[in-house]
Amino acid sequence: MYAQVSGYVTAWYKDYGAPVRKGELLATISTPDLDQQLEQARAQLEVAERKYAVAKVTAERWQSLRNTAAVSQETVDEKVADAKAEEATVQAAKYNVARYEAKEAFKQVVAPFDGIVTARDTNVGDYVEATGGNAERGVTRELFTVADIDKLRIYVSVPQDYAEYVKPGLTATMTLPQFPGQTFHVELVTTAQSFNMTSRTVLVELTRDNPEHKVWPGAYAEVQLELPTQPGVLIIPEQSLLFRANGLQVALVKDGMVHLQNVKLGLNLGQKVQVIEGLTPSDRLIANPSEGLLDDQPVQVVDAPLQNSGLSDKLDGSGEPMSEE
């Protein structure tokens, strides 16, 4: 919230963390210059009204003599036009008074909606400028920040690869460092539908009801999006890929021999990738092949150590089994 009038802060009534209702008084500003301008505008209105009263009476008198030889029609028209001009001057003076009276209302800084005062950047005696948040008119300086934290908006930058799946209604889970072991469910409401040229990410907005004010605005959070899956698509460790002249390949074991198989990838999931062509669930994959591995090279298959999930597979001892989404 910014000052809309220039003056000195005479009092503030709400401090950090104070709950406020819409229209509740936060601070008052003393504006001696504005007060004088308002009084001047009212005096100018009074002068204009008196001039108009005289011009109106004069026009009526000259109109009463219209059909006599005492006055010309041109003179009568001039007096009527003078009266209308003075009437317009009165109307302009009224608008000027109304403008200053509207500014006078901004001497009282009130809450724009129900919320919490999250910042108070003013003190008694401070001089504030009527910048209204416009940086072109001067240095912007907030008086108060009021936040409605009953419903939170969460902003996440999602990589371009997943943009196709990020649509309104998608659910996600959010974790915060101050709440270890707790998860909060959030829902995606919209996206920017445009990529950041630097990071190649799209800004995604999610929401969560926060009636107990447990989560505070400005917090850092981690969000895990639950993307829709594609049944039957295989996922392998990224370290299983070989970058050869023939393209992307993986090393399979067939009859005790290495077989280099060309593959086509889908989404990059970080440490894992999707394989949409070139593999079947029954293939035996070397999870971490050497760059010097050759086709038809003999290998010895050993049991892989048990994984944390309790699953095991016969690989080369250094990788992990494929999985399906």
Secondary structure as GFF3:
##gff-version 3
##sequence-region A 1 325
A	DSSP	beta_strand	7	12	.	.	.	ID=ss1
A	DSSP	beta_strand	19	20	.	.	.	ID=ss2
A	DSSP	beta_strand	25	30	.	.	.	ID=ss3
A	DSSP	alpha_helix	32	64	.	.	.	ID=ss4
A	DSSP	alpha_helix	73	105	.	.	.	ID=ss5
A	DSSP	beta_strand	108	110	.	.	.	ID=ss6
A	DSSP	beta_strand	115	120	.	.	.	ID=ss7
A	DSSP	beta_strand	127	128	.	.	.	ID=ss8
A	DSSP	three_ten_helix	135	137	.	.	.	ID=ss9
A	DSSP	beta_strand	144	147	.	.	.	ID=ss10
A	DSSP	beta_strand	151	159	.	.	.	ID=ss11
A	DSSP	three_ten_helix	160	165	.	.	.	ID=ss12
A	DSSP	beta_strand	171	175	.	.	.	ID=ss13
A	DSSP	beta_strand	184	195	.	.	.	ID=ss14
A	DSSP	beta_strand	201	209	.	.	.	ID=ss15
A	DSSP	beta_strand	222	225	.	.	.	ID=ss16
A	DSSP	beta_strand	234	237	.	.	.	ID=ss17
A	DSSP	three_ten_helix	238	240	.	.	.	ID=ss18
A	DSSP	beta_strand	241	244	.	.	.	ID=ss19
A	DSSP	beta_strand	247	254	.	.	.	ID=ss20
A	DSSP	beta_strand	257	262	.	.	.	ID=ss21
A	DSSP	beta_strand	264	268	.	.	.	ID=ss22
A	DSSP	beta_strand	272	277	.	.	.	ID=ss23
A	DSSP	beta_strand	302	303	.	.	.	ID=ss24
A	DSSP	beta_strand	314	315	.	.	.	ID=ss25
A	DSSP	beta_strand	323	324	.	.	.	ID=ss26
###
